[in-house]
Amino acid sequence: MTYISAKPARQAAETLPANDNNQAALADLSFLDAINNDDQIADIARRAERLGHVTLIIMAIGLTAAPLLYLMLA
């Protein structure tokens, strides 16, 4: 099984394309550098899952309360 990391491997100067003339502008800028380890990735995934569950519950309440409110006001 192949391990897939969230952080891409940085390129060394030897592995860069030969036609790249501006070596000073070759910085590996990625938002993944802000994530330090797998624990933070797992925390982000947990928060996203919780937000999804809350959204699902709110949608279910809204879909049941809207017809009831319509029937009460009609």
JOFEN-V237816 format. One line per field, one symbol per residue. phi: phi as a letter, one per 40 degrees, with the letter a starting at -180 (. if undefined). psi: psi as a letter, one per 40 degrees, with the letter a starting at -180 (. if undefined). burial: b if it has 9 or more other C-alpha atoms within 8 Angstrom, else e. A space follows every 50 residues. Layout:
BEGIN
phi=???
psi=???
burial=???
END
This chain:
BEGIN
phi=.ccbccbccccccccccccccbccccbcbaccccccaccccccccccccc cccccccccccccccccccccccc
psi=hhhhiehihihiddeiidehegddeghghieeddhdiddddddddddddd dddddddddddddddddddddde.
burial=eeeeeeeeeeeeeeeeeeeeeeeeeeeeeeeeeeeeeeebbeeeeeeeee eeeeeeeeeeeeeeeeeeeeeeee
END
